[in-house]
Amino acid sequence: MNVSIVSLEGNAALCGAPRFGFPSCNITDSTVSNSGRHLLRYILPAIASTGILVLCFCILLGLRRRRAKNPTPSSTLSPTKHRLIPYYELVRATDNFSEINLLGRGAFGSVYRGLLDDGLLVAIKVLNMQIDGASRSFDAECRALRMVRHRNLVRIISACSNLDFKALVLQFMPNGSLERWLYSHNYSLSLLQRINIAIDVASAIEYLHHHHSQVVLHCDLKPTNILLDEEMTAHVSDFGIARLLSGDNQSVTSASTPGTVGYIAPEFASTGRVSTKGDVYSFGILLLEIFTRKKPIDPMFTGESNLRRWVNDAHPASLFDIADCNLLRDEDGNERPRSDLISMQACLSSIMELGIICSSDSPRERLPMKEVVPKLRKIKMEYLSVY
């Protein structure tokens, strides 16, 4: 192409041969510059991504170390997941099942206080495998507790089982059993506390009977199986002889005696079957016991006499003759004012009447637990409205 020098003058960005008066073209520098920018487009994002990953790793590592120093408390444990606790941790937790940590003995084993490795205080129920039926009791309790969730049922934390050893790790109850609070001289329950305990127990049994996919029969309601937490909330425990009803079954035949003498429904002797009505009967006896402080097997009950008939004969005119004398005194041991006794009498009358109905000899006369709970709550509200 024929281009004169004059026609190219004034183009400052033009480069060429020096003999024509143009600046030389620096091809190498331009190529390197473009190549460097091209590489930076890939290197910088890679460096940034690596930095972010390192930062995230450091944060996660810090959180793990913090959790290791501060173990998760029992209240935050998921109620649907059970922890894995090995046998040797239970040995350490109880100081090799020392008598010092023994909380009590039952029909199939012993219960110990235990402190797990993470600082969680628990109750450890160890089955005595030498006792006939202990293994069946363990299986029944595991089967019942793993499928129920209610604020008034003792929560299972874990289970440990092999051929020679079986134990349940349960929620620890610092205030012990209702039995202790009723019959130990150093303990005393107010009328309101007793009402609240009755409502808690009734709510638990209502849930087992009416609000669960399978009907669960507890079969052994009694004061030793009612445990109290730090706020004196009652929790039903010991499902060692519990029964499950499937389908439309209303009862089930029991090969062994279901429960404890004095709390067993009378129809079991003639039919050999247990049902929800049997639990209602046990609850009725328990209700009378809570407010009279008399066991159904008290030596005073001989011949045809029993706790229910004794209460029924005194109701309603002579209730103060059969009520726990601790209810009639204040915290200082003085007799309560007449105004307090009048409101208390009305409350006791309603409670005793409910207990009498629930412990009727005829199962048909007993109320279902879904009717018992609202009646107890109404009694409580009427008592509180006086104050």
Secondary structure by P-SEA (a helix, b strand, c coil): cccccccccccccccccccccccccaaaaaaaaaaaaaaaacaaaaaaaaaaaaaaaaaaaaaaaaaaacccccccccccbbbbbcaaaaaaaaccccccccccccccbbbbbbbcccbbbbbbbbbcccccaaaaaaaaaaaaaaccccccccccccccccccbbbbbcccccccccccccccccccccaaaaaaaaaaaaaaaaaacccccbbbbccccccccbbbccccbbbbccccbbbbbcccccbbbbcccccccccccccccccccccaaaaaaaaaaaaaaaaaccccccccccccccaaaaaaaacccccccccccccccccccccccaaaaaaaaaaaaaaaaaaaaaacccccccccaaaaaaaaaaaaaaaaaac
